[in-house]
């Protein structure tokens, strides 16, 4: 985490990987065997203590624009759905975060009042895996998760303002071996068994190779099998370090070859990658969406890292070392080979197109106010909102959507917007040596940088509702 008197840069969400078929983790990966679950795909900067920043103010302060809910809703063409009363009404989005935030309910109310959003019909917080420890404003792990919680709640709500929100807080962020995952699994199984929500959003991940073994990942997958059986959609962030990912718990070292994280790579999970949007003040596109990659953006690196870079700052994506190609990716075998490919779909996540949040939880060096955030931690709750809209249209939970996504792509569904520009190759310096991890390029077809593409919600939501009905 990087701090200064003017800005806060916090490392955010993580992505996890699993599947239906497994192979062994590589020897090099197995030797590491250190897992850290923390918000590692969120990057957050203080913008203002008083009012949300304007787009011009963000450009002046951060060298890049920032967007509010109305702009993002327009960018994804949600207004035709809203005019028909499709807002996620009757659905519940489940947000899973360690620790949560002690001020999230009042923070969401402030956010809603500022941007003219209605309060969610229901906003509940539960701790089914055990009580969260007392709040410690000096604990950077705890405050980092609070920032993650803020982004998850406020932006899932922005996309589906009529949906209920269930925030599921877990009591452990880091332990030996599997770093809080047992608590996450327990909490998610509770939600599924008690029929508390239709879509689960996970802005968290750990690199596959940091687990002790492929078998240790298999032991953590019960909630995903449970979700599949109960028609609950599960999402996970693909990560923010491009084709690389973290190799240590502290998040200070990166793999120097392509890797992916779990649970985004789990065949029973929908992995969500990040795109870069270019919008005017009304939310209209001024350029096509592209793969998020800010690794080589010198001015932005100075703001976020205090150096010109390059730094690993891009959407995660690649091939699983643990899971074999699932059947629904057979049609893209020329891209994924025999492995599970990630991501499946992509939404806004670029630091070169920030989104605004409000937070007031007590945290040393982090005053209450308006922040600008980015990362696949942003993209994942946004897509959870899209799923909630789809569930309302379908009049039932659409559940496991991956087969439908690839079927829609195969028939060139109009609601899937190809992302054809960019890649997730990253470069960085580590222990005095410069590395480049070669990633994957965008294309009109399925690719390992943006998946099947991004969405035009007015078209995609009814298309997914129809396509998912058969699974």
N, C-alpha and C positions, 0 to 999 in steps of 0.2 A: 504494500500500500504506500502510495506517495502522497505526502501532505506538504502544503505550504501555507503561508498566511492568507493567500487569496483563494486557493483551490484545494479540493480534496479529490484525489484519484484513488478509488478503491477497487481492488480486484474482486470480481463477482462470481457468476454462476459456474456450474460444472456439468458435464454431460456424461451419462453412464451408458454402458453398452451391454446388450444381451442378445440371445437368439434361440432358435429352435434346434439348431445343430451346433455342436462345438468341436473345436480342436484344441490342442494344447497351446498355451501362451508360449512365446519364444523364450529361449533360455536367457537371453539378455534381459527381457522384461521380467521374467520370474525372479531373477537375482535381485531386482529392485525391491519388490514386494512391500511397498509402503503406500498406503492409501490415505488420502485426505479429502474429506467431503467438506466443501466450503463454497460460499458464493464466489465462483471464479470466472464468470462470464459477464459480470456487471462492472461497468466503469462509470463512476459518478463524480460530478464536479459541482461545487457550489456556484450558483449563478447570481442569486440575490436573496437578501434576508426579507425583503418587503413584497415585491411583486414578481410574477413570473417574467422571465426575460423575453424581449421581442426577438424576432429572427435577426434583426440588424445588430442587436446587443450581443447575441451569441456569436455572430461573425466577428464582431470587434473583440470579444473576450477570448473566444476559443478557436477562431479562424474558420468556423464551420457554422451552418445554420442549425436551428433547433425548431421542433415542431410541437404543436399542441393537439389535443384530441380532435378538434374539428378538422384540422388539416389531414391528420392520419385517416379519419373516417372518410373524408372525401377521396383521399388517395386510393383507398381500397373500395371505393364506390359503394359505400354502405347506405347512403341516403335512400335509394329506392327500397331497400329492405325496411328501414325505419319507417318510411311512409306507409308501409303495409302492416305496421305493428310488429315486425320481426326485430326484436331487440334482445332476444335471449330469455324472454319471459317464461317462467315456469321451469327453468333449468338452473342447475347449480354448478358453478365452477369451483373446483377444489384446488387450492393453492397449498403446496407443501414446502415448508421452510423450517430450518432449525431456528429455535429461539423466537422467531417472529419479531414483532415490534410492539413496545408497550403503548405507542400512540397511534397505531395504524387506523383505528376507527375515526378518531378526530382528524387525522391527517387526510383521510379519504374525504371527509366532510368538507374540509377546507379546499381540497382539490376540486371537488364537485361544484362547490359554490363559485369558485373562480371561473370555471369553464362551462357553467350552465348545464351540468349533468345531473340527472336525478339520482337520489340515493338508491343503492340496491334494495330491492324489496326485503331482503334478509341478509345480514352480515353477521355470521357467527364465527367464534374462535373456539377450537377444541384442542386438547392435548392428550390424545388417546394412548400415547406411548410413555406417559409419565409427565410430571410437572416440570415446567421449564425453570431453570435456576433463577435466582433473583437477578434483576437487571444490574449490569455493571457498565457504566459509561466509559470505563477505561479499558474494557475488553474489546480489542479491535475485531476479533472474530465475531463476537456477539453483535457489535454495531454494524459490521459488514453484512451480516444476515438481516439485520433490521432494514438496511438500505435495499437489500434484495427483496424483502417482503413488501416494502413500499412500492417498488417498481412493479412487482407481480400483481399486486392488488389493484393499483390505480390504472394500469394499462389493460388488464383483462376487462376491467369495468368500463374503460373507455370504448372498447370494441363491442362489448355486449352490455350496454347500460341497464338492460332490464333483467339481467340474470342475477340470481342469488350468488353470494360469495361465502365459501366455507374455508377459512384459513386453518390449516392443520399445522400446529407447531410441535416440533420434536425437541427433546431435551439434551441431545448430544450432537455436537458438530464434529469432534475429533476423538477417536479412540484408537487403540492398537488394532492393526490388522484390517478392519473393514470400516473404520472411521464414521460411526454413526448410522451406517446403512441398516443395521438390524432395527433400529428405532423407526427409520423411515418405512421399512417394510411392514412393521407392526402397525404403524399408524395408517398406512394405505389399506392394509387388509381390513382394519376396523371400518374405514369409510366404505369400502366395497361391501363388506358383509352386512352393514347396516343401511345400505342403499342411500347414502347421503349426498351423492353427486353423480353427474353424468360424464364429466371430463376432469382429469387430474393433470395439473401443470407442474412440472419439475424443472426449475432453473438451477440444476446442479449436475455435476459429473465428476468422474475420476477416470483417468486413463486406464484402458484395459490392462496394460502391462504393469501397472503398479499393484494389481491384486496378486496375492500369493500364488494363485493358480486359476485356471479356467473353472475348476470345480468350485472354488470359493465364490465365483460370480453366480454359478448355477444355484448355490444355496440361498442366494438373495433374490431369486426371481419369483417367489411365490405370489407376490401381489400382482404381477403381470399376468400370470396364468389365471389368477382369480378375476382380474379385470376382464380378461378375454371371455371367461365363462359367464360373467355378469353383464356383458355389453357396456363396459365402461371404457372410454377412450383415455389412453395414457400418452402424454407428450413429454419430451425431454430436450433440453438445449444441446446443440452440437459442439459448443465451446467457442472460445474467442482467441485462439492462438493458431488459427489456420490449420495447415496440414500437420502441425506439431501438436503437442499438448504437454502438460506438466509431468515431470518425472519424480518430483518430491512433494511432500506434504506442504511445505512452506510456499510452494508456488514460485520458487526462485530459479529452478532449473527446468529446461525443456528437452524433450527428445530431439535428436538431430536427424531423425528419419521419420517418415510418415506414420502416424498413429491416429487412433480415434478413442473416444471416451464412452463409458457406459454410465447411464442406461440409454443414451440416444441411439446406440448401435444395436440395442436389443431388438430382435425381429418382432416382438410383441409391443414395441413402443414406436411411436411416431417421432422421428428425429427432426428437429426444427433448426434450420440454418438461418443466416442473416444476410440481408440485402442492404444496399445503399439506395435511398430514395432521393430524388431531386425534385423539390416542390416549390411552387410560388406561395404567396401569403394566403391564397385561397385553397391550398392543398392540391392544386392541379399539377400534373407532372410536367416538368420542363425538359426532362430527358428520361429515357427508359431506365427502369430499375436495373442495377448491376450487382454482381457479387460483392459483398462487403469485404474490402481489403484496404486497411489504412496503414499497413506496415511501412509503406514507403512515403507516407505523407509527412514531410519534414516538419512543417509548422504545427501539425496536430501532435506529432510525437513530442515536440518541445512542451506543449501544454500538458499532456498526459504523463510523460515520463521524464521531462526535464532534460532531454537530449534529442538530437535530430534524428536518431534512429539509424537504420531501420530496427523496429521492434516487432515481435510477433503479435499482431493486432488485426485479426481477420476471422471470418467465419470458419468453424471447424467442418471437416468433411473428409471422407476417405473410405478405406476398406477395413472391416473388422479383422483382427488377428484371432478372434475367439469364435465367431459365429460364421457358419457357412451361409451361402446364398439362400434366403427363404424363397418359397415357391412364387410369391407374388413379384419377385424381382427376376424371374426367369426371362421375361421379355426384355430385360436390360442386361442380360448376361454378358453382352459384348462390352459393357462398361464396368461391371462389378466383378466379372470373372466368377470364381467359385465362392466369393465372400459376400457377407452382408454389406451393402453400401449405405453410406450416410452422407447427407441428410435425406429425408424424404420430401420435404417442402421447405420454403423459406419465407420469412417476413422481415420487416424493418428491424435492423440491428446495428447499423453502422454508426461509428463515432463521428463520421463526417455527415451525419444527419441525426442529431441528438433528439431525445424527447424529454419533456419537462415533467418533473415530479415535485411533490411537496412532502417534507419530513420534518418532524419536531422532536424525535426521541432524544433523550439526553445522551450526548456523546462528546468526549473530549476532542476538541478541535473541529467539531462538526456542528455549527450553529443551526438552529431552526431556520428553515427558509426553503427557497425554490432551488432545486438541483436539476442538472441535465444529465441524462443517463444514456447508455448504449450497451450493446452486447446481445448475444443470443438469449440472454436472460430477459431481454425486451421482446424478442421475436416469439418466444415460447408462450407467455401469457396472452400475447396478442392473438396467436393462433387458437389458444383455448377459447377466446371470445368467439372466433369464427366457428368453432365446433359447437358452442352453445347456441348460436344462431341456427346452425344446421339441425340440431336436435329439436329446436322449436318447430322448424319447417317439417321435419320428418314426423313429429308428434311422438317420438320415442328416442331413446339414446341410440345413436348410430354405432357406438362401440368401437371395435377394432376397424380403423379406416384404411390401413395401408393397402389392402387389395383394391379398394375402390379408387384410391389415389392413382395407382399404376394403371388401372383399367381406364380411368378418365384420361390419363396422359396418352395411352395407346390410341384412343379415339379422338384425340385432339380437341378435348372439351374446351369451349370458349372461355370458361371461367378460370382455367389455368393459364397464367400468363408466363410465357417462356422468359427466362433470364439468360441472355445471350452474351453478356459482356463481363469480363473479369475472370479472376482465378483466386485461389487461396494459398498460393505460394508465399512463404514468409522467410525473412532473413533476420538474424539477430547475432549478437556477440555474447559468448558465454565462456567464462574462465579465460578471457583474453583471446579467444579464437572466434572468427566469424563463420557463421553457418548459413546455408540456404536450404530449406526443406521444400522440395518441389511438390507443389500441390496439383490441383485439378482445375481445368478450365470450364467456363460456362459454354452452353450450346443450346440449340432449340430442343434437343432431346434431353432425356434424363441425364444428369451429370452429378459428379461428386462434390460440387461446390454449392449448387442451389437445388438439388433434387429434381422434382418434377416441375419446379418453378414457383411462382408466387400466385396471388389470387386477385381476381376481380370479384368481390364478395357478392354483388347482386346476381351474378351468373353462377359463381362457384357454389354458393350455399345450396340452392335448389338442385344443382347437378350432383353434389355430394350426397344430399339427402336421398335422391333417387338411387344413386349407384351403391350406396352403403346398405340399402334396404335388403339386398340379396345376400349379405354376408352374415 
